[in-house]
Amino acid sequence: MAVQELHRSTHGGGCTCEDCPHGAREGHRRAVAAFVERRDELAAGHGLPAAVARSAGASRTWVSNELAQSARTVAQRSREAGHSWMHLLARRSVIALWVAVGLLAAAQAGTALAAGWSTARTAGLLAALVLAALLTAASRAQWARGGLLAPMVGEDNRLSTSRVVACSWSVVSAFAVLLLTVRLALTAPGPQRTTLQAGFELSGAAGLLLVLGCSCGTAVLVRRVVGVRVATGRLQKLPADRPRGADLLTDDAGRGSFADAQYLLVSTVAVLLAAVRLAGRPDALPQLPWTLTVLHGLSALVYLAAKYAEGGRPVVLSVVRAREVGDLDAPLRIGDDIEIRGTGFVPPGAQTPEMLARLTVRIGAVYVHVPLVPVAGGFSNPGDQVLTVPVPADVEPGRVEVQVVTAAGVESNRCPVELVD
């Protein structure tokens, strides 16, 4: 019993062990469960204090504040779980790397039973060991960001498709060069050494170099395009709690992305072909067909075009008075609820309760936080195309401008409306 109690206290919801994700994951799971239970309870009209239960506006404000506070707790637990997961991923990625080296050694030993051991097999093992050692040493410098996966994670804490492709081609090219270098070091002067030196010629490796340059250039250009569009407000981008494998095939909202999927598919096929050709002819850099090289370039262009075209600013199309069933038609007055119609109010990745609670509307000189209105299984307000907010008493009557500020900090256009006292 004492051991069990110690385990619970060490790996409970507030676990701070640097390399133990158990407590952080459990804390996040409990926070999410508590939030969902509280949201559904408030959506059903239960749990309201008697002091605010008689006023619709006061109860809505109290419910929104209560859910916003709980959402911040869930977000904090999620970030803690993400940090713990990155430490675990760093260790597992290094283990997976050395397992791959072991599998390569086992495969070469198995094929050597019939054909016999050769210098090429020795060079392959030595090249794999040197490359694995270099990657392991490099991963230690980015242990908190996932180790080997750190160069593949973008500034938004998501796996970047362009960086994964560029890193894949860099690893294949580095292994091919190391393999030929080790073979040159193990080969005595003669015709075989001359053949190995000819394997570095540009005529045979032009396709590989073009694909490597294209993939690396695409990764750099995508970072520049995204950075400029975010800085100018033309793209709304919010950080994720941690990178996931699904990021390679989806957008920030988790929807499937054609541009990412086709680029990853074409690149994977090309990398596999390069590996097969290197295994079949280990005395030269792998030669890629020009057809595949052009196909890879076209795939990269489609990916770049999609990155340049995605996103956009929030747009307010109209502002009307929120009318309940049975209400009489009337002008907008101080204290009324207004309905803001438009698009882009909830950017991709901002569907979490914490991000929804950050949504703000500027009415005149007053900033109003959009209230969270819970329903069973989610929220009826705010939405990506419709927001409902009350007009506070601090707003001066007359002609005022309404503007939406999203969770990403991007401001929409201003829509003028007339308020009467």
Secondary structure as a PSIPRED ss2 file (coil, helix, strand):
# PSIPRED VFORMAT (PSIPRED V4.0)

   1 M C   1.000  0.000  0.000
   2 A H   0.000  1.000  0.000
   3 V H   0.000  1.000  0.000
   4 Q H   0.000  1.000  0.000
   5 E H   0.000  1.000  0.000
   6 L H   0.000  1.000  0.000
   7 H H   0.000  1.000  0.000
   8 R H   0.000  1.000  0.000
   9 S H   0.000  1.000  0.000
  10 T H   0.000  1.000  0.000
  11 H C   1.000  0.000  0.000
  12 G C   1.000  0.000  0.000
  13 G C   1.000  0.000  0.000
  14 G C   1.000  0.000  0.000
  15 C C   1.000  0.000  0.000
  16 T C   1.000  0.000  0.000
  17 C C   1.000  0.000  0.000
  18 E C   1.000  0.000  0.000
  19 D C   1.000  0.000  0.000
  20 C C   1.000  0.000  0.000
  21 P H   0.000  1.000  0.000
  22 H H   0.000  1.000  0.000
  23 G H   0.000  1.000  0.000
  24 A H   0.000  1.000  0.000
  25 R H   0.000  1.000  0.000
  26 E H   0.000  1.000  0.000
  27 G H   0.000  1.000  0.000
  28 H H   0.000  1.000  0.000
  29 R H   0.000  1.000  0.000
  30 R H   0.000  1.000  0.000
  31 A H   0.000  1.000  0.000
  32 V H   0.000  1.000  0.000
  33 A H   0.000  1.000  0.000
  34 A H   0.000  1.000  0.000
  35 F H   0.000  1.000  0.000
  36 V H   0.000  1.000  0.000
  37 E H   0.000  1.000  0.000
  38 R H   0.000  1.000  0.000
  39 R H   0.000  1.000  0.000
  40 D H   0.000  1.000  0.000
  41 E H   0.000  1.000  0.000
  42 L H   0.000  1.000  0.000
  43 A H   0.000  1.000  0.000
  44 A C   1.000  0.000  0.000
  45 G C   1.000  0.000  0.000
  46 H C   1.000  0.000  0.000
  47 G C   1.000  0.000  0.000
  48 L C   1.000  0.000  0.000
  49 P C   1.000  0.000  0.000
  50 A H   0.000  1.000  0.000
  51 A H   0.000  1.000  0.000
  52 V H   0.000  1.000  0.000
  53 A H   0.000  1.000  0.000
  54 R C   1.000  0.000  0.000
  55 S C   1.000  0.000  0.000
  56 A H   0.000  1.000  0.000
  57 G H   0.000  1.000  0.000
  58 A H   0.000  1.000  0.000
  59 S H   0.000  1.000  0.000
  60 R H   0.000  1.000  0.000
  61 T H   0.000  1.000  0.000
  62 W H   0.000  1.000  0.000
  63 V H   0.000  1.000  0.000
  64 S H   0.000  1.000  0.000
  65 N H   0.000  1.000  0.000
  66 E H   0.000  1.000  0.000
  67 L H   0.000  1.000  0.000
  68 A H   0.000  1.000  0.000
  69 Q H   0.000  1.000  0.000
  70 S H   0.000  1.000  0.000
  71 A H   0.000  1.000  0.000
  72 R H   0.000  1.000  0.000
  73 T H   0.000  1.000  0.000
  74 V H   0.000  1.000  0.000
  75 A H   0.000  1.000  0.000
  76 Q H   0.000  1.000  0.000
  77 R H   0.000  1.000  0.000
  78 S H   0.000  1.000  0.000
  79 R H   0.000  1.000  0.000
  80 E H   0.000  1.000  0.000
  81 A H   0.000  1.000  0.000
  82 G H   0.000  1.000  0.000
  83 H H   0.000  1.000  0.000
  84 S H   0.000  1.000  0.000
  85 W H   0.000  1.000  0.000
  86 M H   0.000  1.000  0.000
  87 H H   0.000  1.000  0.000
  88 L H   0.000  1.000  0.000
  89 L H   0.000  1.000  0.000
  90 A H   0.000  1.000  0.000
  91 R H   0.000  1.000  0.000
  92 R H   0.000  1.000  0.000
  93 S H   0.000  1.000  0.000
  94 V H   0.000  1.000  0.000
  95 I H   0.000  1.000  0.000
  96 A H   0.000  1.000  0.000
  97 L H   0.000  1.000  0.000
  98 W H   0.000  1.000  0.000
  99 V H   0.000  1.000  0.000
 100 A H   0.000  1.000  0.000
 101 V H   0.000  1.000  0.000
 102 G H   0.000  1.000  0.000
 103 L H   0.000  1.000  0.000
 104 L H   0.000  1.000  0.000
 105 A H   0.000  1.000  0.000
 106 A H   0.000  1.000  0.000
 107 A H   0.000  1.000  0.000
 108 Q H   0.000  1.000  0.000
 109 A H   0.000  1.000  0.000
 110 G H   0.000  1.000  0.000
 111 T H   0.000  1.000  0.000
 112 A H   0.000  1.000  0.000
 113 L H   0.000  1.000  0.000
 114 A H   0.000  1.000  0.000
 115 A H   0.000  1.000  0.000
 116 G C   1.000  0.000  0.000
 117 W C   1.000  0.000  0.000
 118 S C   1.000  0.000  0.000
 119 T H   0.000  1.000  0.000
 120 A H   0.000  1.000  0.000
 121 R H   0.000  1.000  0.000
 122 T H   0.000  1.000  0.000
 123 A H   0.000  1.000  0.000
 124 G H   0.000  1.000  0.000
 125 L H   0.000  1.000  0.000
 126 L H   0.000  1.000  0.000
 127 A H   0.000  1.000  0.000
 128 A H   0.000  1.000  0.000
 129 L H   0.000  1.000  0.000
 130 V H   0.000  1.000  0.000
 131 L H   0.000  1.000  0.000
 132 A H   0.000  1.000  0.000
 133 A H   0.000  1.000  0.000
 134 L H   0.000  1.000  0.000
 135 L H   0.000  1.000  0.000
 136 T H   0.000  1.000  0.000
 137 A H   0.000  1.000  0.000
 138 A H   0.000  1.000  0.000
 139 S H   0.000  1.000  0.000
 140 R H   0.000  1.000  0.000
 141 A C   1.000  0.000  0.000
 142 Q C   1.000  0.000  0.000
 143 W H   0.000  1.000  0.000
 144 A H   0.000  1.000  0.000
 145 R H   0.000  1.000  0.000
 146 G C   1.000  0.000  0.000
 147 G H   0.000  1.000  0.000
 148 L H   0.000  1.000  0.000
 149 L H   0.000  1.000  0.000
 150 A H   0.000  1.000  0.000
 151 P H   0.000  1.000  0.000
 152 M H   0.000  1.000  0.000
 153 V E   0.000  0.000  1.000
 154 G C   1.000  0.000  0.000
 155 E C   1.000  0.000  0.000
 156 D C   1.000  0.000  0.000
 157 N C   1.000  0.000  0.000
 158 R C   1.000  0.000  0.000
 159 L E   0.000  0.000  1.000
 160 S C   1.000  0.000  0.000
 161 T H   0.000  1.000  0.000
 162 S H   0.000  1.000  0.000
 163 R H   0.000  1.000  0.000
 164 V H   0.000  1.000  0.000
 165 V H   0.000  1.000  0.000
 166 A H   0.000  1.000  0.000
 167 C H   0.000  1.000  0.000
 168 S H   0.000  1.000  0.000
 169 W H   0.000  1.000  0.000
 170 S H   0.000  1.000  0.000
 171 V H   0.000  1.000  0.000
 172 V H   0.000  1.000  0.000
 173 S H   0.000  1.000  0.000
 174 A H   0.000  1.000  0.000
 175 F H   0.000  1.000  0.000
 176 A H   0.000  1.000  0.000
 177 V H   0.000  1.000  0.000
 178 L H   0.000  1.000  0.000
 179 L H   0.000  1.000  0.000
 180 L H   0.000  1.000  0.000
 181 T H   0.000  1.000  0.000
 182 V H   0.000  1.000  0.000
 183 R H   0.000  1.000  0.000
 184 L H   0.000  1.000  0.000
 185 A H   0.000  1.000  0.000
 186 L H   0.000  1.000  0.000
 187 T C   1.000  0.000  0.000
 188 A C   1.000  0.000  0.000
 189 P C   1.000  0.000  0.000
 190 G C   1.000  0.000  0.000
 191 P H   0.000  1.000  0.000
 192 Q H   0.000  1.000  0.000
 193 R H   0.000  1.000  0.000
 194 T H   0.000  1.000  0.000
 195 T H   0.000  1.000  0.000
 196 L H   0.000  1.000  0.000
 197 Q H   0.000  1.000  0.000
 198 A H   0.000  1.000  0.000
 199 G C   1.000  0.000  0.000
 200 F C   1.000  0.000  0.000
 201 E C   1.000  0.000  0.000
 202 L H   0.000  1.000  0.000
 203 S H   0.000  1.000  0.000
 204 G H   0.000  1.000  0.000
 205 A H   0.000  1.000  0.000
 206 A H   0.000  1.000  0.000
 207 G H   0.000  1.000  0.000
 208 L H   0.000  1.000  0.000
 209 L H   0.000  1.000  0.000
 210 L H   0.000  1.000  0.000
 211 V H   0.000  1.000  0.000
 212 L H   0.000  1.000  0.000
 213 G H   0.000  1.000  0.000
 214 C H   0.000  1.000  0.000
 215 S H   0.000  1.000  0.000
 216 C H   0.000  1.000  0.000
 217 G H   0.000  1.000  0.000
 218 T H   0.000  1.000  0.000
 219 A H   0.000  1.000  0.000
 220 V H   0.000  1.000  0.000
 221 L H   0.000  1.000  0.000
 222 V H   0.000  1.000  0.000
 223 R H   0.000  1.000  0.000
 224 R H   0.000  1.000  0.000
 225 V H   0.000  1.000  0.000
 226 V H   0.000  1.000  0.000
 227 G H   0.000  1.000  0.000
 228 V H   0.000  1.000  0.000
 229 R H   0.000  1.000  0.000
 230 V H   0.000  1.000  0.000
 231 A H   0.000  1.000  0.000
 232 T C   1.000  0.000  0.000
 233 G C   1.000  0.000  0.000
 234 R C   1.000  0.000  0.000
 235 L C   1.000  0.000  0.000
 236 Q C   1.000  0.000  0.000
 237 K C   1.000  0.000  0.000
 238 L C   1.000  0.000  0.000
 239 P C   1.000  0.000  0.000
 240 A C   1.000  0.000  0.000
 241 D C   1.000  0.000  0.000
 242 R C   1.000  0.000  0.000
 243 P C   1.000  0.000  0.000
 244 R C   1.000  0.000  0.000
 245 G H   0.000  1.000  0.000
 246 A H   0.000  1.000  0.000
 247 D H   0.000  1.000  0.000
 248 L H   0.000  1.000  0.000
 249 L C   1.000  0.000  0.000
 250 T E   0.000  0.000  1.000
 251 D C   1.000  0.000  0.000
 252 D C   1.000  0.000  0.000
 253 A C   1.000  0.000  0.000
 254 G C   1.000  0.000  0.000
 255 R C   1.000  0.000  0.000
 256 G E   0.000  0.000  1.000
 257 S C   1.000  0.000  0.000
 258 F H   0.000  1.000  0.000
 259 A H   0.000  1.000  0.000
 260 D H   0.000  1.000  0.000
 261 A H   0.000  1.000  0.000
 262 Q H   0.000  1.000  0.000
 263 Y H   0.000  1.000  0.000
 264 L H   0.000  1.000  0.000
 265 L H   0.000  1.000  0.000
 266 V H   0.000  1.000  0.000
 267 S H   0.000  1.000  0.000
 268 T H   0.000  1.000  0.000
 269 V H   0.000  1.000  0.000
 270 A H   0.000  1.000  0.000
 271 V H   0.000  1.000  0.000
 272 L H   0.000  1.000  0.000
 273 L H   0.000  1.000  0.000
 274 A H   0.000  1.000  0.000
 275 A H   0.000  1.000  0.000
 276 V H   0.000  1.000  0.000
 277 R H   0.000  1.000  0.000
 278 L H   0.000  1.000  0.000
 279 A H   0.000  1.000  0.000
 280 G H   0.000  1.000  0.000
 281 R C   1.000  0.000  0.000
 282 P C   1.000  0.000  0.000
 283 D C   1.000  0.000  0.000
 284 A C   1.000  0.000  0.000
 285 L C   1.000  0.000  0.000
 286 P C   1.000  0.000  0.000
 287 Q C   1.000  0.000  0.000
 288 L C   1.000  0.000  0.000
 289 P C   1.000  0.000  0.000
 290 W H   0.000  1.000  0.000
 291 T H   0.000  1.000  0.000
 292 L H   0.000  1.000  0.000
 293 T H   0.000  1.000  0.000
 294 V H   0.000  1.000  0.000
 295 L H   0.000  1.000  0.000
 296 H H   0.000  1.000  0.000
 297 G H   0.000  1.000  0.000
 298 L H   0.000  1.000  0.000
 299 S H   0.000  1.000  0.000
 300 A H   0.000  1.000  0.000
 301 L H   0.000  1.000  0.000
 302 V H   0.000  1.000  0.000
 303 Y H   0.000  1.000  0.000
 304 L H   0.000  1.000  0.000
 305 A H   0.000  1.000  0.000
 306 A H   0.000  1.000  0.000
 307 K H   0.000  1.000  0.000
 308 Y H   0.000  1.000  0.000
 309 A H   0.000  1.000  0.000
 310 E C   1.000  0.000  0.000
 311 G C   1.000  0.000  0.000
 312 G C   1.000  0.000  0.000
 313 R C   1.000  0.000  0.000
 314 P C   1.000  0.000  0.000
 315 V E   0.000  0.000  1.000
 316 V E   0.000  0.000  1.000
 317 L E   0.000  0.000  1.000
 318 S E   0.000  0.000  1.000
 319 V E   0.000  0.000  1.000
 320 V E   0.000  0.000  1.000
 321 R E   0.000  0.000  1.000
 322 A C   1.000  0.000  0.000
 323 R C   1.000  0.000  0.000
 324 E C   1.000  0.000  0.000
 325 V C   1.000  0.000  0.000
 326 G C   1.000  0.000  0.000
 327 D C   1.000  0.000  0.000
 328 L C   1.000  0.000  0.000
 329 D C   1.000  0.000  0.000
 330 A C   1.000  0.000  0.000
 331 P C   1.000  0.000  0.000
 332 L C   1.000  0.000  0.000
 333 R E   0.000  0.000  1.000
 334 I C   1.000  0.000  0.000
 335 G C   1.000  0.000  0.000
 336 D C   1.000  0.000  0.000
 337 D E   0.000  0.000  1.000
 338 I E   0.000  0.000  1.000
 339 E E   0.000  0.000  1.000
 340 I E   0.000  0.000  1.000
 341 R E   0.000  0.000  1.000
 342 G E   0.000  0.000  1.000
 343 T E   0.000  0.000  1.000
 344 G C   1.000  0.000  0.000
 345 F C   1.000  0.000  0.000
 346 V C   1.000  0.000  0.000
 347 P C   1.000  0.000  0.000
 348 P C   1.000  0.000  0.000
 349 G C   1.000  0.000  0.000
 350 A C   1.000  0.000  0.000
 351 Q C   1.000  0.000  0.000
 352 T C   1.000  0.000  0.000
 353 P H   0.000  1.000  0.000
 354 E H   0.000  1.000  0.000
 355 M H   0.000  1.000  0.000
 356 L H   0.000  1.000  0.000
 357 A H   0.000  1.000  0.000
 358 R C   1.000  0.000  0.000
 359 L C   1.000  0.000  0.000
 360 T E   0.000  0.000  1.000
 361 V E   0.000  0.000  1.000
 362 R E   0.000  0.000  1.000
 363 I E   0.000  0.000  1.000
 364 G C   1.000  0.000  0.000
 365 A C   1.000  0.000  0.000
 366 V E   0.000  0.000  1.000
 367 Y E   0.000  0.000  1.000
 368 V E   0.000  0.000  1.000
 369 H E   0.000  0.000  1.000
 370 V C   1.000  0.000  0.000
 371 P C   1.000  0.000  0.000
 372 L C   1.000  0.000  0.000
 373 V E   0.000  0.000  1.000
 374 P E   0.000  0.000  1.000
 375 V E   0.000  0.000  1.000
 376 A C   1.000  0.000  0.000
 377 G C   1.000  0.000  0.000
 378 G E   0.000  0.000  1.000
 379 F E   0.000  0.000  1.000
 380 S E   0.000  0.000  1.000
 381 N E   0.000  0.000  1.000
 382 P C   1.000  0.000  0.000
 383 G C   1.000  0.000  0.000
 384 D C   1.000  0.000  0.000
 385 Q C   1.000  0.000  0.000
 386 V E   0.000  0.000  1.000
 387 L E   0.000  0.000  1.000
 388 T E   0.000  0.000  1.000
 389 V E   0.000  0.000  1.000
 390 P E   0.000  0.000  1.000
 391 V C   1.000  0.000  0.000
 392 P C   1.000  0.000  0.000
 393 A C   1.000  0.000  0.000
 394 D C   1.000  0.000  0.000
 395 V C   1.000  0.000  0.000
 396 E C   1.000  0.000  0.000
 397 P C   1.000  0.000  0.000
 398 G E   0.000  0.000  1.000
 399 R E   0.000  0.000  1.000
 400 V E   0.000  0.000  1.000
 401 E E   0.000  0.000  1.000
 402 V E   0.000  0.000  1.000
 403 Q E   0.000  0.000  1.000
 404 V E   0.000  0.000  1.000
 405 V E   0.000  0.000  1.000
 406 T C   1.000  0.000  0.000
 407 A C   1.000  0.000  0.000
 408 A C   1.000  0.000  0.000
 409 G C   1.000  0.000  0.000
 410 V C   1.000  0.000  0.000
 411 E E   0.000  0.000  1.000
 412 S C   1.000  0.000  0.000
 413 N C   1.000  0.000  0.000
 414 R C   1.000  0.000  0.000
 415 C E   0.000  0.000  1.000
 416 P E   0.000  0.000  1.000
 417 V E   0.000  0.000  1.000
 418 E E   0.000  0.000  1.000
 419 L E   0.000  0.000  1.000
 420 V E   0.000  0.000  1.000
 421 D C   1.000  0.000  0.000
